[in-house]
Amino acid sequence: MKIKDITSYLESIAPLSYQESYDNSGLIVGNSNDVVNKILISLDCTEDVVQEAIDKGCDLIISHHPIVFKGLKRFNNANYVERTVIKAIKNNIALYAIHTNLDNVLGGVSSKIAKKLALSNQAILSPKSGLMKKLVVYVPRANVEEVRKALFEAGAGAIGDYDECSYNTAGYGTFRPLDGASPAIGEVGKQERVEETKIEVVFPAYLERNIIVSMLSTHPYEEVAYNLVTLDNSLKNVGSGVIGNLSQPMEGVDFLAYLKDKLQLNVIRHTALLDKPIQRVAVCGGAGGFLLNDAKRSGADIFITGDYKYHEFFDAENQIVIADIGHFESEQFTQELLLDIIKKKFANFAVLITETDTNPIKYYC
C-alpha cells in the first residue's frame, strides 16, 4: 500500500481544509507515493517515537500534533524538532499529522471524549461556516440528467442526512459562436437559442476541483457557463468542541469522580461547583478556552478542556463549571480513535499505537 492510500482515506474523514490557519496538518516528511508496510500512531512525534518506529519496523508515523508548526530555516540538531525530522529522514520514515482537521469534525477528537463519558445526542459546539459552496451551471435540456448525475457522483448535493439535492430551473440561453469556435450546438456567426436547465447544487469547498472536473467532462458545451458562490451556511458536523447529555443528572462531586475514572486522570483543576446537578456537558480536546461562551450559550453545566490559565477560570462567573483535565489527557484517546478509523478501512494492515509516553507534564502525587 502507498502512503497516499492511507492519507487520502484519513482526509476523506477530516479534510485538510478543515484545519485552522495556524496548523500544519498533512504529510510533513516523506513521499506520498512511497510504499508503507507498518504504521505507528502517536499523539506527538518525538525522537523517542521515531526510534520506536525504527525498532518496530514502521515506515509511517501518524501523529495528532504536527512536529513542525512553523517553517524551519536550518536542520542542524539545534532542538528536538530538527532532531526528530532529521532522524525520520535518515531512516526513511514518513511523518503525517492529523491535528485540528480531526478536532473539527463530529466523530473526531472531542467526540471520542464524549463517547468515553457516554454522552448522548452529541452535536458540534461551535459549527464552522464558509466551508460550503454553491455551483450554478446552465445545461442543454437533453444533457441535464447526465451532468446532474456526474455532479452527485463527485460529491455535490449532500445536505445533512440527504444527498442528490439540487434545484432546477427551466429557461433558455442564447449565444453566437465566433470564428475559431467549435460549437456542439449551432453554427459560427449565427445566434442560437437553446432550451436549458439551470442546475444549482451545494458541496463542501474541498471538493471543488472534483466537482468542476466532473461537470466539464460531461457538459457538451465548448465554453460552459457556470459560477461558484461561497456560502455562509454553517456545517452542523464540522466545527469545534462537542456538546452532549448524560443519561441521568449527577451531583458535581460525583461527576468529577466519574470524569476522573472514565478519562484516567491524575488530577482535575476546576472552578467552584454550582448548586445544581450536572447533565449537559461540553467538551473540547486540547486547548479549548475559546469555546467557553459557546458552552454557556449551549446550556452546558460543565465545560471540559485543557490548558486553562489562572485568570481564565474567573470567566466561569458562576454560570458554568470549568474543568481543566490537561492537554495530553484530553487528547490521549485520539490514538485509539485513529487506530479504529484506519482498521475500519484497512482491517488487515499492521497498525500499532505507540508505547512511548509523550506527555511532557509529570505529576507528583
C-alpha positions as CSV (number, residue, x, y, z in Angstrom):
1,M,0.0,0.0,0.0
2,K,1.2,3.6,-0.7
3,I,1.2,6.4,1.9
4,K,-1.4,8.3,-0.2
5,D,-3.8,5.4,0.2
6,I,-3.8,5.9,3.9
7,T,-3.7,9.7,3.9
8,S,-6.4,10.1,1.3
9,Y,-8.7,8.0,3.4
10,L,-8.0,10.0,6.5
11,E,-8.5,13.2,4.6
12,S,-11.9,12.0,3.4
13,I,-12.9,11.9,7.0
14,A,-11.0,15.0,8.2
15,P,-10.2,17.1,5.1
16,L,-7.1,19.3,5.4
17,S,-9.2,22.3,4.5
18,Y,-10.9,22.0,7.9
19,Q,-7.7,22.7,9.8
20,E,-7.1,26.1,11.5
21,S,-4.9,28.7,9.7
22,Y,-2.0,28.2,12.2
23,D,-1.9,24.5,11.8
24,N,0.3,22.2,9.7
25,S,-1.6,19.0,9.2
26,G,-0.8,16.7,6.4
27,L,2.3,14.8,5.1
28,I,5.3,16.6,6.7
29,V,8.1,14.2,5.8
30,G,8.0,11.6,3.0
31,N,6.7,11.0,-0.4
32,S,3.0,10.1,-0.8
33,N,3.9,7.5,-3.5
34,D,6.2,5.6,-1.2
35,V,5.1,2.1,0.0
36,V,4.1,1.8,3.6
37,N,4.2,-1.6,5.4
38,K,3.5,-0.7,9.0
39,I,2.1,2.4,10.8
40,L,2.9,3.8,14.3
41,I,0.2,6.0,15.9
42,S,1.1,8.6,18.5
43,L,-0.3,11.8,20.0
44,D,3.1,13.6,19.5
45,C,6.0,12.9,17.2
46,T,9.3,12.9,19.2
47,E,12.8,11.5,18.8
48,D,11.8,8.6,21.1
49,V,8.7,7.9,18.9
50,V,10.8,7.8,15.8
51,Q,13.2,5.4,17.5
52,E,10.3,3.2,18.4
53,A,9.2,3.2,14.8
54,I,12.7,2.2,13.7
55,D,12.8,-0.6,16.3
56,K,9.3,-1.9,15.2
57,G,9.9,-1.6,11.5
58,C,7.3,1.1,11.0
59,D,7.8,3.4,8.0
60,L,4.9,5.8,8.7
61,I,4.2,7.7,11.9
62,I,0.7,9.3,12.2
63,S,0.6,11.8,15.0
64,H,-2.1,14.1,16.1
65,H,0.2,17.1,16.8
66,P,2.5,18.2,13.9
67,I,6.2,18.0,14.7
68,V,6.6,21.2,12.6
69,F,4.2,24.1,13.1
70,K,6.4,26.8,11.6
71,G,8.9,26.9,8.8
72,L,12.4,25.6,9.6
73,K,15.3,27.5,8.2
74,R,18.0,25.1,9.4
75,F,18.4,21.4,10.1
76,N,21.4,21.2,12.4
77,N,20.2,19.3,15.5
78,A,19.6,22.6,17.4
79,N,16.4,21.5,19.0
80,Y,14.1,18.5,19.4
81,V,12.1,19.4,16.3
82,E,15.1,19.5,14.0
83,R,16.5,16.3,15.6
84,T,13.2,14.5,15.1
85,V,12.8,15.5,11.5
86,I,16.5,14.6,10.7
87,K,16.1,11.2,12.4
88,A,13.0,10.4,10.4
89,I,14.5,11.4,7.1
90,K,17.7,9.4,7.8
91,N,15.7,6.3,8.5
92,N,13.2,6.8,5.6
93,I,10.2,7.2,8.0
94,A,7.3,9.3,6.8
95,L,5.6,11.7,9.2
96,Y,2.0,12.6,8.9
97,A,-0.1,14.8,11.2
98,I,-3.9,15.0,11.5
99,H,-4.5,17.8,14.0
100,T,-7.2,20.5,14.0
101,N,-8.9,19.0,11.0
102,L,-9.6,15.9,13.2
103,D,-10.6,18.3,16.0
104,N,-13.1,20.0,13.7
105,V,-15.3,17.0,12.8
106,L,-18.1,15.3,14.6
107,G,-16.7,11.8,15.3
108,G,-13.2,13.4,15.9
109,V,-11.2,14.2,19.0
110,S,-13.9,15.8,21.1
111,S,-16.4,13.1,20.1
112,K,-14.0,10.5,21.4
113,I,-14.0,12.2,24.8
114,A,-17.8,12.5,24.7
115,K,-18.1,8.8,23.9
116,K,-15.8,7.9,26.8
117,L,-18.2,9.8,29.0
118,A,-21.3,8.1,27.4
119,L,-22.8,11.4,26.3
120,S,-25.9,11.1,24.1
121,N,-27.2,13.5,21.4
122,Q,-23.8,14.7,20.5
123,A,-23.5,17.8,18.4
124,I,-20.8,20.3,17.4
125,L,-20.4,23.0,20.0
126,S,-19.3,25.8,17.6
127,P,-20.2,24.9,13.9
128,K,-18.0,26.4,11.2
129,S,-19.2,28.5,8.3
130,G,-17.8,29.4,5.0
131,L,-16.9,25.8,4.1
132,M,-19.7,25.2,1.7
133,K,-20.0,26.4,-1.9
134,K,-22.8,26.5,-4.4
135,L,-22.4,25.7,-8.1
136,V,-24.8,27.1,-10.7
137,V,-24.5,25.7,-14.2
138,Y,-26.6,26.0,-17.3
139,V,-27.1,22.8,-19.3
140,P,-28.9,21.9,-22.5
141,R,-32.2,20.1,-21.7
142,A,-31.0,16.9,-23.3
143,N,-27.9,16.6,-21.2
144,V,-29.3,17.6,-17.8
145,E,-29.6,14.0,-16.3
146,E,-26.0,13.2,-17.3
147,V,-24.5,16.3,-15.9
148,R,-26.5,16.2,-12.7
149,K,-25.6,12.5,-12.1
150,A,-21.9,13.4,-12.6
151,L,-22.2,16.2,-10.0
152,F,-23.8,13.9,-7.5
153,E,-21.2,11.2,-8.0
154,A,-18.5,13.8,-7.4
155,G,-20.0,14.7,-4.0
156,A,-22.3,17.6,-4.8
157,G,-25.8,17.8,-3.5
158,A,-25.3,16.4,0.0
159,I,-27.1,18.3,2.7
160,G,-27.1,16.8,6.2
161,D,-28.8,13.4,6.1
162,Y,-29.8,13.9,2.4
163,D,-28.0,13.5,-0.9
164,E,-28.7,14.1,-4.6
165,C,-30.2,17.5,-3.6
166,S,-30.5,20.1,-6.5
167,Y,-32.6,22.9,-7.6
168,N,-33.5,23.1,-11.3
169,T,-35.0,25.9,-13.3
170,A,-36.1,25.8,-16.9
171,G,-35.2,28.6,-19.3
172,Y,-33.3,29.3,-22.4
173,G,-29.8,30.5,-23.3
174,T,-28.5,32.5,-26.2
175,F,-25.1,32.6,-27.8
176,R,-23.3,33.3,-31.1
177,P,-20.2,31.2,-31.9
178,L,-17.4,33.3,-33.3
179,D,-14.6,32.4,-35.8
180,G,-12.4,29.7,-34.3
181,A,-15.2,28.2,-32.2
182,S,-16.3,24.6,-32.5
183,P,-19.8,24.7,-31.1
184,A,-21.6,21.5,-30.0
185,I,-24.8,23.2,-31.0
186,G,-25.3,25.9,-33.6
187,E,-23.3,27.5,-36.4
188,V,-20.4,30.0,-36.4
189,G,-21.7,33.5,-36.9
190,K,-25.3,32.7,-36.1
191,Q,-27.1,33.4,-32.8
192,E,-28.6,30.3,-31.2
193,R,-31.3,30.0,-28.7
194,V,-31.2,26.7,-26.7
195,E,-33.7,25.3,-24.1
196,E,-31.6,24.9,-20.9
197,T,-31.9,24.0,-17.3
198,K,-30.1,25.9,-14.6
199,I,-28.8,23.3,-12.1
200,E,-27.9,24.5,-8.6
201,V,-26.1,22.3,-6.1
202,V,-24.1,22.8,-2.9
203,F,-20.9,21.0,-1.9
204,P,-18.1,21.1,0.6
205,A,-15.5,23.6,-0.6
206,Y,-12.7,21.0,-0.5
207,L,-14.4,19.0,-3.3
208,E,-14.4,22.0,-5.7
209,R,-11.8,20.6,-8.1
210,N,-13.6,17.2,-8.4
211,I,-16.9,18.9,-8.9
212,I,-15.7,21.2,-11.7
213,V,-13.8,18.4,-13.5
214,S,-16.8,16.1,-13.4
215,M,-19.1,18.9,-14.6
216,L,-16.8,19.9,-17.5
217,S,-16.2,16.3,-18.6
218,T,-19.9,15.7,-19.1
219,H,-21.1,19.1,-20.2
220,P,-21.5,19.2,-24.1
221,Y,-20.6,22.9,-24.5
222,E,-17.1,24.1,-25.6
223,E,-17.5,27.1,-23.2
224,V,-19.5,26.2,-20.1
225,A,-21.4,28.9,-18.3
226,Y,-21.2,28.4,-14.6
227,N,-20.5,30.3,-11.4
228,L,-19.4,29.4,-7.8
229,V,-20.6,31.1,-4.6
230,T,-19.1,30.7,-1.1
231,L,-21.9,30.2,1.4
232,D,-22.1,31.5,4.9
233,N,-24.2,28.4,6.0
234,S,-22.7,26.5,8.9
235,L,-21.9,22.8,8.7
236,K,-23.5,21.1,11.6
237,N,-21.0,18.3,11.6
238,V,-17.9,20.5,11.3
239,G,-16.6,22.8,14.0
240,S,-15.0,23.0,17.4
241,G,-16.0,21.1,20.5
242,V,-18.9,18.8,21.3
243,I,-22.0,19.1,23.4
244,G,-24.0,16.2,24.8
245,N,-26.0,14.9,27.7
246,L,-25.6,12.4,30.5
247,S,-28.3,9.8,30.7
248,Q,-29.0,10.9,34.2
249,P,-28.0,14.1,36.1
250,M,-25.2,13.7,38.6
251,E,-24.1,15.8,41.6
252,G,-21.0,17.8,40.9
253,V,-18.6,15.8,43.1
254,D,-19.9,12.6,41.7
255,F,-19.4,13.7,38.2
256,L,-15.8,14.8,38.9
257,A,-15.1,11.3,40.2
258,Y,-16.8,9.8,37.1
259,L,-14.8,12.1,34.9
260,K,-11.5,11.1,36.6
261,D,-12.3,7.4,36.3
262,K,-13.5,7.4,32.7
263,L,-10.7,9.5,31.3
264,Q,-8.0,8.0,33.5
265,L,-7.0,11.4,35.1
266,N,-4.4,12.1,37.7
267,V,-5.9,15.5,38.6
268,I,-8.7,17.9,37.6
269,R,-8.4,21.6,38.0
270,H,-11.9,23.1,38.2
271,T,-13.9,26.2,39.3
272,A,-16.4,26.1,42.2
273,L,-19.2,23.6,41.8
274,L,-22.6,25.1,41.4
275,D,-25.7,24.4,43.4
276,K,-27.2,22.2,40.7
277,P,-26.6,18.8,39.2
278,I,-24.6,18.2,36.0
279,Q,-26.3,16.7,33.0
280,R,-25.4,18.8,29.9
281,V,-21.7,18.5,29.2
282,A,-19.5,20.4,26.8
283,V,-16.0,19.1,25.8
284,C,-13.1,20.1,23.7
285,G,-9.9,18.2,23.3
286,G,-6.7,20.3,23.7
287,A,-6.8,24.0,24.5
288,G,-10.5,24.9,24.1
289,G,-10.8,28.0,26.3
290,F,-12.0,30.0,23.3
291,L,-15.2,27.9,23.3
292,L,-16.4,29.0,26.8
293,N,-19.1,31.3,25.6
294,D,-20.3,28.7,23.2
295,A,-20.5,26.3,26.1
296,K,-22.5,28.8,28.1
297,R,-24.9,29.5,25.3
298,S,-25.5,25.8,24.7
299,G,-26.7,25.4,28.3
300,A,-23.8,23.2,29.4
301,D,-23.5,22.7,33.1
302,I,-19.7,21.9,32.8
303,F,-17.1,22.6,30.2
304,I,-14.2,20.1,30.0
305,T,-11.0,21.0,28.2
306,G,-7.3,21.7,28.8
307,D,-4.7,24.4,29.1
308,Y,-6.7,26.9,31.2
309,K,-4.7,29.8,32.7
310,Y,-5.3,31.1,36.2
311,H,-7.3,34.3,35.3
312,E,-9.4,32.5,32.6
313,F,-11.1,30.4,35.4
314,F,-12.8,33.6,36.6
315,D,-14.7,33.7,33.3
316,A,-16.9,31.0,34.5
317,E,-18.7,33.7,36.6
318,N,-20.7,31.1,38.5
319,Q,-22.6,30.3,35.3
320,I,-20.8,27.1,34.4
321,V,-18.2,24.8,35.9
322,I,-14.8,24.8,34.1
323,A,-12.8,21.6,34.4
324,D,-9.2,21.6,33.1
325,I,-8.1,18.0,32.7
326,G,-4.8,18.7,30.9
327,H,-3.9,19.0,27.2
328,F,-2.4,15.5,26.9
329,E,-5.1,13.9,29.0
330,S,-7.9,15.4,26.9
331,E,-6.4,14.1,23.7
332,Q,-4.8,10.8,24.8
333,F,-7.7,8.7,23.3
334,T,-7.1,10.2,19.9
335,Q,-4.6,7.3,19.4
336,E,-7.4,4.8,19.8
337,L,-9.6,6.9,17.5
338,L,-7.1,6.8,14.7
339,L,-6.5,3.1,15.2
340,D,-10.2,2.4,14.9
341,I,-10.5,4.7,11.8
342,I,-7.7,3.0,10.0
343,K,-8.6,-0.5,11.0
344,K,-12.2,0.0,9.8
345,K,-10.9,0.6,6.3
346,F,-7.7,-1.4,6.2
347,A,-8.6,-4.3,8.5
348,N,-5.5,-6.5,7.8
349,F,-2.9,-3.7,7.8
350,A,-0.3,-3.5,10.5
351,V,-1.1,-0.5,12.7
352,L,0.4,0.0,16.2
353,I,-0.2,2.5,19.0
354,T,3.0,3.9,20.5
355,E,4.2,2.6,23.8
356,T,6.2,5.9,24.3
357,D,4.8,8.3,26.8
358,T,5.0,11.7,25.1
359,N,3.3,13.7,27.8
360,P,5.9,16.4,28.8
361,I,4.0,17.1,32.0
362,K,4.5,14.8,35.1
363,Y,2.6,14.8,38.3
364,Y,3.9,14.3,41.8
365,C,1.1,12.9,44.0
